[in-house]
């Protein structure tokens, strides 16, 4: 059990690093204040492999660090919250509702993997601007930034956020479909599955 926990923490650390790389290394296009990147794909992947809590925390740490090192330290607390929530939703849908680890059908596992990522990232399209609005209205009042956030919310989301959601759902799902069989065959996934059910 202790060995599994250590392995899971180490894997979460790797996922955090991949989240950072997905945001900081790959080219990002700025549109309406939102960057297009694939960091969220690794939040989704982490939650599918590790469960919602560990996957969400990996994304929260990795992408918050990307904000801090990229000169956006003020955004890091919000990033931590939103990425944790993405991971928790993926874990809830994939592990608690769909129970993908108990499903013997590889096709259904992958379908639910894509669905969990899509649901989480679609929710984030609304949650992120809502949190930003609350942040700049209540916690650190800034009328101009709060107005921009509410405009994004009323418009459902910015163009870049939609692009982010679609790209990251696709990349996260494809990566999961590609590496899951290899991890299972190597006996690695078995070290993650029991704990992921508890943490999802």
PAZAPA-4460 file (N, C-alpha, C; in steps of 0.05 Angstrom, whole numbers, plus 32768, in hexadecimal, padded with zeros to 4 digits):
% residues 200
    n_x    n_y    n_z   ca_x   ca_y   ca_z    c_x    c_y    c_z   seq   type   mol
   8011   7FE8   8000   8000   8000   8000   8011   8019   8000     1      X     A
   8027   8019   8011   8038   8030   8012   8047   8033   7FF8     2      X     A
   804F   801D   7FEC   805D   801E   7FD2   804A   802A   7FBD     3      X     A
   8031   8023   7FBD   801E   802E   7FAA   801A   804C   7FAE     4      X     A
   801A   8055   7FC7   8017   8071   7FCD   802F   8081   7FC3     5      X     A
   8046   8077   7FC8   805F   8084   7FBE   805F   8086   7FA0     6      X     A
   8057   806F   7F93   8057   806E   7F76   8042   8083   7F6B     7      X     A
   802C   8085   7F79   8016   8097   7F70   801F   80B4   7F73     8      X     A
   802D   80BA   7F89   8037   80D5   7F8D   804C   80DD   7F78     9      X     A
   805D   80C9   7F72   8072   80CE   7F5E   8065   80D2   7F42    10      X     A
   8050   80C3   7F3C   8042   80C6   7F23   8034   80E1   7F22    11      X     A
   8029   80EA   7F39   801C   8104   7F3A   8030   811A   7F35    12      X     A
   8048   8116   7F3F   805E   812A   7F3A   8065   812B   7F1D    13      X     A
   8065   8114   7F10   806A   8114   7EF3   8054   8122   7EE4    14      X     A
   803B   811D   7EEC   8025   812A   7EDE   8025   8149   7EE3    15      X     A
   802E   8151   7EFA   8031   816E   7F00   8045   817A   7EED    16      X     A
   805C   816C   7EE9   8070   8175   7ED6   8066   8177   7EBA    17      X     A
   8056   8163   7EB2   804B   8163   7E97   8037   817A   7E93    18      X     A
   8028   8180   7EA8   8015   8197   7EA7   8025   81B0   7EA3    19      X     A
   803B   81B3   7EB1   804C   81CB   7EAE   8057   81CD   7E92    20      X     A
   8061   81B6   7E87   806C   81B6   7E6C   8056   81BC   7E58    21      X     A
   803E   81B1   7E5C   8028   81B6   7E49   8021   81D3   7E47    22      X     A
   8025   81E2   7E5D   801E   81FE   7E5D   8036   820F   7E55    23      X     A
   804D   820A   7E60   8064   821C   7E5E   8075   8218   7E45    24      X     A
   8077   81FF   7E3C   8089   81F9   7E26   807C   81FB   7E0B    25      X     A
   8064   81EF   7E09   8057   81F0   7DEF   804D   820C   7DE9    26      X     A
   804D   8214   7DCF   8044   822F   7DC8   8028   8235   7DD2    27      X     A
   8024   824D   7DDC   800A   8255   7DE6   8000   826E   7DD6    28      X     A
   7FE7   826E   7DCF   7FDC   8285   7DC0   7FCA   8294   7DD3    29      X     A
   7FCF   82AE   7DD7   7FBF   82BD   7DE9   7FA6   82C9   7DD9    30      X     A
   7F8F   82C5   7DE5   7F76   82D0   7DD9   7F64   82D8   7DEF    31      X     A
   7F5D   82F1   7DF0   7F4B   82FB   7E05   7F54   82F5   7E21    32      X     A
   7F6E   82F5   7E25   7F7A   82F0   7E3F   7F7C   82D3   7E46    33      X     A
   7F75   82C1   7E35   7F77   82A4   7E3A   7F8C   8298   7E28    34      X     A
   7F9C   8287   7E34   7FB1   827A   7E24   7FA8   825E   7E1B    35      X     A
   7FAE   8258   7E02   7FA8   823D   7DF7   7FC1   822C   7DFD    36      X     A
   7FBD   8216   7E0C   7FD3   8205   7E13   7FC8   81E9   7E18    37      X     A
   7FD9   81D5   7E1D   7FD0   81BA   7E21   7FD5   81B0   7E3E    38      X     A
   7FD9   81C3   7E50   7FDD   81BC   7E6C   7FC6   81AD   7E78    39      X     A
   7FAD   81B5   7E71   7F95   81A9   7E7C   7F92   818C   7E73    40      X     A
   7F9E   8185   7E5C   7F9D   8169   7E53   7FAA   8156   7E67    41      X     A
   7FBF   8160   7E73   7FCD   814F   7E87   7FBF   814F   7EA2    42      X     A
   7FAF   8163   7EA7   7F9E   8162   7EBF   7F89   814C   7EBB    43      X     A
   7F7D   814C   7EA3   7F6A   8137   7E9D   7F77   811B   7E9D    44      X     A
   7F8E   8118   7E91   7F9C   80FF   7E90   7FA3   80F6   7EAD    45      X     A
   7FAD   8108   7EBD   7FB4   8102   7ED8   7F9D   80F8   7EE8    46      X     A
   7F86   8105   7EE5   7F6E   80FD   7EF4   7F63   80E2   7EEA    47      X     A
   7F66   80DC   7ED0   7F5D   80C2   7EC6   7F6F   80AB   7ED0    48      X     A
   7F89   80B1   7ED3   7F9C   809D   7EDD   7F9D   809A   7EFB    49      X     A
   7F9C   80B1   7F08   7FA1   80B2   7F25   7F88   80B6   7F36    50      X     A
   7F72   80BF   7F2A   7F5B   80C7   7F39   7F59   80E5   7F3B    51      X     A
   7F42   80EF   7F42   7F3D   810B   7F42   7F4F   811C   7F54    52      X     A
   7F53   8113   7F6D   7F62   8123   7F80   7F80   8125   7F78    53      X     A
   7F8D   810F   7F73   7FA9   8110   7F6B   7FAD   811D   7F50    54      X     A
   7F9C   8116   7F3D   7F9E   8122   7F23   7F99   8140   7F24    55      X     A
   7F85   8149   7F33   7F7F   8165   7F36   7F95   8174   7F44    56      X     A
   7FA0   8168   7F59   7FB6   8175   7F67   7FCF   8177   7F56    57      X     A
   7FD4   8163   7F45   7FEB   8164   7F33   7FE8   817B   7F20    58      X     A
   7FD0   817E   7F14   7FCB   8194   7F02   7FCC   81AF   7F10    59      X     A
   7FC1   81B0   7F28   7FC1   81C9   7F37   7FDE   81D2   7F3D    60      X     A
   7FEF   81C0   7F46   800A   81C7   7F4C   801A   81CE   7F33    61      X     A
   8018   81BD   7F1F   8028   81C1   7F06   8020   81DB   7EF8    62      X     A
   8007   81E1   7EF6   7FFE   81F9   7EE7   8000   8212   7EF8    63      X     A
   7FFE   8210   7F12   8003   8227   7F23   8020   822F   7F22    64      X     A
   8031   821B   7F21   804E   8220   7F1F   8054   822D   7F04    65      X     A
   8046   8225   7EEF   804A   8231   7ED4   8042   824E   7ED5    66      X     A
   802C   8255   7EE3   8024   8271   7EE6   8039   8281   7EF5    67      X     A
   8043   8276   7F0B   8057   8284   7F1B   8070   828A   7F0B    68      X     A
   807B   8275   7EFF   8094   8277   7EF0   8090   8287   7ED6    69      X     A
   8077   8288   7ECC   8072   8297   7EB3   806B   82B4   7EB7    70      X     A
   806C   82BD   7ED1   8066   82D9   7ED6   8049   82DF   7EDC    71      X     A
   8039   82CB   7EE1   801D   82CF   7EE7   8016   82C5   7F03    72      X     A
   8027   82CC   7F17   8024   82C2   7F32   8009   82C9   7F3E    73      X     A
   7FFE   82E0   7F36   7FE4   82E8   7F41   7FCD   82D5   7F39    74      X     A
   7FD1   82C7   7F23   7FBD   82B4   7F19   7FC0   8298   7F25    75      X     A
   7FD6   8293   7F32   7FDC   8278   7F3C   7FC7   826D   7F4F    76      X     A
   7FBD   827C   7F63   7FA9   8271   7F75   7F8F   8268   7F66    77      X     A
   7F87   8278   7F52   7F6F   8271   7F43   7F75   8258   7F32    78      X     A
   7F8D   8257   7F27   7F95   8240   7F16   7F94   8227   7F27    79      X     A
   7F9E   8229   7F40   7F9F   8212   7F52   7F82   8207   7F56    80      X     A
   7F6F   8219   7F5B   7F54   8211   7F60   7F47   8205   7F47    81      X     A
   7F4A   8212   7F30   7F3C   8208   7F18   7F47   81ED   7F0F    82      X     A
   7F61   81EA   7F11   7F6D   81D0   7F08   7F65   81B9   7F1B    83      X     A
   7F64   81BF   7F35   7F5C   81AB   7F48   7F3F   81A3   7F42    84      X     A
   7F2E   81B6   7F3C   7F12   81B0   7F36   7F0F   819F   7F1D    85      X     A
   7F1F   81A6   7F08   7F1F   8196   7EF0   7F25   8179   7EF6    86      X     A
   7F3B   8175   7F06   7F42   8159   7F0D   7F2D   814B   7F1D    87      X     A
   7F21   8159   7F30   7F0C   814D   7F40   7EF4   8144   7F30    88      X     A
   7EEC   8155   7F1C   7ED5   814E   7F0B   7EDC   8136   7EF9    89      X     A
   7EF4   8136   7EEE   7EFC   811F   7EDD   7EFB   8106   7EEE    90      X     A
   7F06   8107   7F06   7F06   80F0   7F18   7EEA   80E7   7F20    91      X     A
   7ED9   80FA   7F25   7EBD   80F4   7F2C   7EAF   80E5   7F15    92      X     A
   7EB1   80F1   7EFD   7EA3   80E5   7EE6   7EAF   80CA   7EDE    93      X     A
   7ECA   80C9   7EDC   7ED7   80B1   7ED2   7ED8   809A   7EE6    94      X     A
   7EDF   80A1   7EFF   7EE3   808B   7F13   7ECB   8085   7F25    95      X     A
   7EBC   809A   7F2C   7EA5   8096   7F3E   7E8C   808F   7F2E    96      X     A
   7E87   809D   7F18   7E6E   8099   7F09   7E71   8082   7EF5    97      X     A
   7E86   8085   7EE4   7E8A   8071   7ECF   7E99   8058   7ED8    98      X     A
   7EA8   805B   7EEE   7EB8   8045   7EF9   7EC9   8038   7EE4    99      X     A
   7ED9   8048   7ED6   7EE8   803E   7EBF   7EFD   8029   7EC6   100      X     A
   7F06   8029   7EDF   7F1A   8015   7EE7   7F0D   7FF9   7EEA   101      X     A
   7EF3   7FF8   7EED   7EE5   7FDF   7EF0   7ED9   7FD5   7ED6   102      X     A
   7ED9   7FE7   7EC2   7ECD   7FE0   7EA9   7EE1   7FD1   7E97   103      X     A
   7EDA   7FB9   7E8E   7EEC   7FA9   7E7F   7EEE   7FB1   7E61   104      X     A
   7EDB   7FC2   7E59   7EDB   7FCB   7E3D   7EED   7FE2   7E39   105      X     A
   7F03   7FDE   7E2A   7F16   7FF3   7E25   7F08   800B   7E16   106      X     A
   7EF7   8005   7E04   7EE9   801A   7DF5   7ED9   802C   7E07   107      X     A
   7ECA   801F   7E1A   7EBA   802F   7E2D   7ECC   803F   7E40   108      X     A
   7EE2   8034   7E47   7EF5   8043   7E58   7EFE   805C   7E4A   109      X     A
   7F05   805A   7E31   7F0F   8071   7E21   7EF8   8085   7E1D   110      X     A
   7EE1   807B   7E16   7ECA   808E   7E12   7EC5   809E   7E2B   111      X     A
   7EC5   8090   7E42   7EC0   809E   7E5B   7ED7   80B1   7E62   112      X     A
   7EEF   80A9   7E5A   7F06   80BB   7E5E   7F03   80D5   7E4F   113      X     A
   7EFA   80D3   7E36   7EF5   80EB   7E26   7EDE   80FB   7E33   114      X     A
   7EC9   80ED   7E3B   7EB1   80FA   7E46   7EB8   8109   7E60   115      X     A
   7EC8   80FC   7E71   7ED0   8109   7E8A   7EDF   8122   7E85   116      X     A
   7EF2   8121   7E72   7F02   8139   7E6C   7EF1   814F   7E60   117      X     A
   7EDE   8148   7E4E   7ECD   815B   7E42   7EBB   8169   7E56   118      X     A
   7EAF   8159   7E69   7E9E   8165   7E7D   7EAD   8178   7E8F   119      X     A
   7EC5   816F   7E98   7ED5   8180   7EAA   7EDD   819A   7E9D   120      X     A
   7EE6   8198   7E85   7EF0   81B0   7E77   7EDA   81C2   7E6E   121      X     A
   7EC2   81B7   7E68   7EAB   81C7   7E62   7EA2   81D7   7E7B   122      X     A
   7EA2   81C9   7E92   7E9C   81D6   7EAB   7EAF   81ED   7EB1   123      X     A
   7EC9   81E8   7EAB   7EDD   81FC   7EB0   7ED9   8215   7E9F   124      X     A
   7ECD   8212   7E87   7EC7   8229   7E76   7EB5   823E   7E85   125      X     A
   7EA4   8234   7E96   7E93   8245   7EA6   7E9F   824B   7EC1   126      X     A
   7EAB   8237   7ECD   7EB6   823A   7EE8   7ECD   824E   7EE9   127      X     A
   7EDF   824D   7ED6   7EF7   825E   7ED7   7EF0   827C   7ED6   128      X     A
   7EDF   8285   7EC2   7ED7   82A2   7EC3   7EC6   82A9   7EDB   129      X     A
   7EB6   8296   7EE5   7EA6   829C   7EFD   7EB9   82A0   7F15   130      X     A
   7ECD   828F   7F18   7EE0   8292   7F2E   7EEF   82AC   7F2B   131      X     A
   7EF7   82B3   7F13   7F06   82CB   7F0E   7EF5   82E4   7F15   132      X     A
   7EDB   82E3   7F0E   7EC9   82F9   7F15   7EC7   82FB   7F33   133      X     A
   7EC3   82E5   7F41   7EC0   82E6   7F5E   7EDA   82F0   7F6B   134      X     A
   7EF1   82E7   7F60   7F0B   82EF   7F6A   7F0E   830D   7F69   135      X     A
   7F08   8319   7F52   7F0D   8335   7F4E   7EF6   8347   7F58   136      X     A
   7EE0   833A   7F61   7ECA   8349   7F6C   7ECB   8348   7F8A   137      X     A
   7ED2   8331   7F96   7ED1   832E   7FB3   7EED   832D   7FC0   138      X     A
   7EFE   831C   7FB7   7F18   8318   7FC4   7F2C   832E   7FBF   139      X     A
   7F31   8335   7FA6   7F44   834A   7F9F   7F36   835C   7F8A   140      X     A
   7F25   836E   7F94   7F14   837F   7F82   7F24   838D   7F6C   141      X     A
   7F1B   8389   7F54   7F26   8396   7F3C   7F10   8397   7F28   142      X     A
   7F03   83AE   7F26   7EEB   83B1   7F16   7EEF   83AA   7EF9   143      X     A
   7F06   83B2   7EEE   7F0B   83AD   7ED1   7F0E   838F   7ECB   144      X     A
   7F1D   8381   7EDC   7F21   8365   7ED9   7F08   8355   7EDE   145      X     A
   7EF8   835E   7EF2   7EDF   8351   7EF8   7ECB   8354   7EE1   146      X     A
   7ECC   836B   7ED4   7EBA   8370   7EBD   7EC2   835E   7EA5   147      X     A
   7EDC   835A   7EA1   7EE5   8348   7E8B   7EDC   832C   7E91   148      X     A
   7EDE   8324   7EAA   7ED7   8308   7EB2   7EB9   8303   7EAE   149      X     A
   7EA9   8317   7EB5   7E8C   8313   7EB2   7E84   8313   7E95   150      X     A
   7E92   8322   7E85   7E8C   8322   7E68   7E92   8306   7E5C   151      X     A
   7EA8   82FA   7E65   7EAF   82DF   7E5C   7E9A   82CB   7E65   152      X     A
   7E90   82CF   7E7E   7E7C   82BC   7E88   7E62   82BF   7E79   153      X     A
   7E5A   82D8   7E74   7E40   82DC   7E66   7E42   82D2   7E49   154      X     A
   7E5A   82D2   7E3E   7E5D   82C8   7E23   7E63   82AA   7E23   155      X     A
   7E5F   829D   7E3A   7E65   8281   7E40   7E83   827E   7E44   156      X     A
   7E92   8286   7E31   7EAF   8285   7E34   7EBC   8293   7E1D   157      X     A
   7ED6   8297   7E1F   7EE5   82A4   7E09   7EEB   828F   7DF4   158      X     A
   7EF1   8298   7DDC   7EF8   8286   7DC6   7F10   8274   7DCE   159      X     A
   7F24   8280   7DDB   7F3C   8270   7DE2   7F35   825B   7DF7   160      X     A
   7F22   8260   7E09   7F1B   824C   7E1D   7F0D   8234   7E10   161      X     A
   7EFD   823A   7DFC   7EF0   8224   7DEE   7F04   8213   7DDF   162      X     A
   7F17   8220   7DD2   7F2D   8212   7DC4   7F3C   8201   7DD8   163      X     A
   7F43   820D   7DEF   7F51   81FE   7E04   7F42   81E5   7E0C   164      X     A
   7F28   81E8   7E11   7F18   81D1   7E1A   7F18   81BA   7E05   165      X     A
   7F14   81C2   7DEC   7F13   81AD   7DD7   7F2E   81A0   7DD4   166      X     A
   7F43   81B0   7DD2   7F5E   81A4   7DCE   7F66   8193   7DE5   167      X     A
   7F62   819C   7DFD   7F6B   818D   7E15   7F5A   8174   7E19   168      X     A
   7F40   8175   7E12   7F30   815C   7E14   7F3B   8148   7E01   169      X     A
   7F40   8150   7DE8   7F4A   813E   7DD4   7F66   8132   7DDB   170      X     A
   7F78   8144   7DE3   7F93   813B   7DE9   7F93   8129   7E02   171      X     A
   7F85   8131   7E17   7F83   8120   7E2F   7F77   8105   7E2A   172      X     A
   7F62   8104   7E1A   7F55   80EB   7E13   7F67   80D9   7E02   173      X     A
   7F74   80E4   7DEE   7F86   80D5   7DDD   7F9D   80CA   7DED   174      X     A
   7FA9   80DA   7DFE   7FC0   80D1   7E0E   7FB7   80B9   7E20   175      X     A
   7FA0   80BC   7E2C   7F95   80A7   7E3E   7F91   808D   7E2E   176      X     A
   7F85   8090   7E16   7F80   8079   7E05   7F9A   806B   7DFC   177      X     A
   7FAF   807C   7DF8   7FC8   8071   7DEE   7FD9   8063   7E04   178      X     A
   7FD9   806F   7E1C   7FEB   8064   7E30   7FDE   8050   7E44   179      X     A
   7FC4   8051   7E45   7FB7   803F   7E59   7FBE   8021   7E54   180      X     A
   7FBC   8017   7E3B   7FC3   7FFB   7E36   7FE0   7FF5   7E3E   181      X     A
   7FF2   8007   7E37   800E   8003   7E3E   8013   8002   7E5C   182      X     A
   8006   8014   7E6A   8009   8014   7E88   7FFD   7FFB   7E94   183      X     A
   7FE6   7FF2   7E89   7FDA   7FD9   7E93   7FEC   7FC1   7E8F   184      X     A
   7FF6   7FBF   7E76   8007   7FA9   7E6F   8021   7FA8   7E80   185      X     A
   802B   7FC0   7E86   8044   7FC1   7E96   803F   7FBD   7EB4   186      X     A
   8025   7FBC   7EBC   801F   7FB8   7ED8   8020   7FD2   7EE8   187      X     A
   8023   7FE8   7EDA   8025   8002   7EE8   800A   800C   7EF1   188      X     A
   7FF6   8009   7EE0   7FDC   8014   7EE6   7FCF   8007   7EFF   189      X     A
   7FD6   7FEE   7F04   7FCB   7FE1   7F1B   7FD4   7FEE   7F35   190      X     A
   7FEB   7FFB   7F34   7FF5   800A   7F4C   7FE6   8024   7F51   191      X     A
   7FD8   802D   7F3C   7FC9   8047   7F3E   7FAC   8043   7F42   192      X     A
   7FA0   802E   7F37   7F83   802A   7F37   7F77   8029   7F53   193      X     A
   7F81   8018   7F65   7F73   8016   7F7F   7F71   8030   7F8E   194      X     A
   7F88   8040   7F8E   7F87   8059   7F9B   7F77   806E   7F8C   195      X     A
   7F76   806C   7F71   7F68   8080   7F62   7F4A   807E   7F67   196      X     A
   7F3F   8066   7F6E   7F23   8064   7F74   7F1C   8073   7F8D   197      X     A
   7F2F   8072   7FA0   7F29   807F   7FB9   7F2C   809D   7FB7   198      X     A
   7F3E   80A6   7FA6   7F44   80C3   7FA4   7F34   80D1   7F8F   199      X     A
   7F26   80C2   7F7E   7F18   80CF   7F67   7F02   80E2   7F70   200      X     A
***
